[in-house]
Amino acid sequence: MIVKQVVGEENLTLAEVKGILDNTRAERAGETKELGYELRKAIAHSEAFAKLDPKKSRELVNELLKLEKMKPEIAIRIADILPQSNDEIRALYAKERFTLSEDDLKKILELAIAARA
């Protein structure tokens, strides 16, 4: 696949990517076009690992971004992974130059658990 130019760039959760890929698959099915290898693999990956629907995942990211010390990239990773323990959250913050307090960890974990329900 040859890319001529990048039109734009946006961080998306895996659930949002799954929604976009599902739409692409439906369009191609209507046109009776065959799906390329990369597209088939991307669809299979998104179906296997997306844990939320696109709307819920974006709501979780928006709620996480309201917290202090939260970067958009980390919020998206949290929405994709939905951590179940404080250690999983700490692993996402391993490269950061600061550590999270127990209260911060608790808030993030509560939001992730609430999104899963």
C-alpha positions as a printed NumPy array, in Angstrom:
array([[  0.   ,   0.   ,   0.   ],
       [  1.424,   3.343,  -1.019],
       [  0.34 ,   6.411,   0.918],
       [  0.45 ,   9.599,  -1.12 ],
       [ -0.121,  12.082,   1.674],
       [ -1.331,  12.217,   5.234],
       [ -4.491,  14.312,   5.411],
       [ -4.867,  14.384,   9.172],
       [ -4.029,  12.605,  12.368],
       [ -6.227,  11.836,  15.347],
       [ -5.866,   9.541,  18.353],
       [ -8.628,   6.938,  18.402],
       [ -9.509,   4.143,  20.763],
       [ -9.517,   0.598,  19.465],
       [-13.318,   0.522,  19.734],
       [-13.584,   3.612,  17.512],
       [-11.222,   2.025,  14.998],
       [-13.391,  -1.104,  15.035],
       [-16.434,   1.027,  14.194],
       [-14.638,   2.684,  11.284],
       [-13.402,  -0.666,   9.987],
       [-16.898,  -2.153,  10.249],
       [-18.238,   0.722,   8.144],
       [-15.474,   0.209,   5.594],
       [-16.226,  -3.502,   5.423],
       [-19.935,  -2.789,   4.868],
       [-19.153,  -0.29 ,   2.089],
       [-16.837,  -2.724,   0.354],
       [-19.392,  -5.537,   0.662],
       [-21.978,  -3.329,  -1.036],
       [-19.557,  -2.651,  -3.873],
       [-18.526,  -6.342,  -4.013],
       [-14.885,  -5.336,  -3.552],
       [-12.502,  -7.795,  -1.959],
       [-10.897,  -6.809,   1.335],
       [ -7.119,  -6.493,   1.242],
       [ -4.872,  -8.524,   3.501],
       [ -4.02 ,  -5.599,   5.78 ],
       [ -7.67 ,  -4.602,   6.114],
       [ -8.721,  -8.157,   6.976],
       [ -5.998,  -8.379,   9.631],
       [ -6.929,  -4.979,  11.091],
       [-10.603,  -5.996,  11.297],
       [ -9.733,  -9.306,  12.969],
       [ -7.498,  -7.536,  15.503],
       [-10.092,  -4.901,  16.353],
       [-12.815,  -7.522,  16.772],
       [-10.614,  -9.609,  19.048],
       [ -9.392,  -6.831,  21.33 ],
       [-11.986,  -4.015,  21.411],
       [-13.703,  -4.291,  24.784],
       [-16.201,  -1.424,  24.57 ],
       [-18.435,   0.137,  21.972],
       [-17.105,   3.332,  20.33 ],
       [-19.41 ,   5.703,  22.218],
       [-18.572,   4.258,  25.637],
       [-14.848,   4.279,  24.94 ],
       [-14.892,   7.96 ,  23.905],
       [-16.938,   8.829,  27.024],
       [-14.336,   7.044,  29.171],
       [-11.497,   8.948,  27.49 ],
       [-13.293,  12.26 ,  28.052],
       [-13.851,  11.439,  31.738],
       [-10.217,  10.411,  32.161],
       [ -8.995,  13.624,  30.548],
       [-10.747,  15.596,  33.278],
       [ -8.341,  14.082,  35.819],
       [ -5.083,  15.735,  36.771],
       [ -1.875,  14.217,  35.306],
       [ -3.751,  12.572,  32.44 ],
       [ -2.424,  12.735,  28.895],
       [ -4.606,  11.915,  25.884],
       [ -2.348,   9.009,  24.86 ],
       [ -2.575,   7.411,  28.285],
       [ -6.34 ,   7.957,  28.477],
       [ -6.742,   6.132,  25.166],
       [ -4.532,   3.264,  26.338],
       [ -6.608,   2.974,  29.504],
       [ -9.817,   2.872,  27.43 ],
       [ -8.328,   0.154,  25.216],
       [ -6.928,  -2.001,  28.011],
       [ -9.473,  -1.334,  30.796],
       [ -7.023,  -2.094,  33.63 ],
       [ -8.263,  -4.131,  36.56 ],
       [ -5.579,  -3.332,  39.11 ],
       [ -3.395,  -0.485,  40.297],
       [ -0.318,  -2.288,  38.997],
       [ -1.697,  -2.27 ,  35.45 ],
       [ -2.284,   1.485,  35.693],
       [  1.223,   2.028,  37.088],
       [  2.625,   0.104,  34.099],
       [  0.954,   2.595,  31.748],
       [  2.591,   5.459,  33.648],
       [  6.029,   3.778,  33.821],
       [  7.672,   6.18 ,  31.348],
       [  6.264,   9.317,  32.965],
       [  8.395,  11.488,  35.218],
       [  5.843,  11.466,  38.02 ],
       [  4.034,   8.887,  40.079],
       [  0.356,   8.702,  40.822],
       [ -1.065,   8.927,  44.316],
       [ -3.327,   6.213,  45.65 ],
       [ -6.314,   8.533,  45.175],
       [ -5.458,   9.063,  41.506],
       [ -5.071,   5.323,  40.972],
       [ -8.386,   4.694,  42.69 ],
       [-10.226,   7.251,  40.512],
       [ -8.793,   5.832,  37.29 ],
       [ -9.612,   2.273,  38.339],
       [-13.178,   3.232,  39.289],
       [-13.735,   4.862,  35.884],
       [-12.331,   1.818,  34.051],
       [-14.483,  -0.6  ,  36.056],
       [-17.595,   1.555,  35.575],
       [-17.028,   1.629,  31.798],
       [-16.767,  -2.136,  31.681],
       [-20.107,  -2.614,  33.464]])
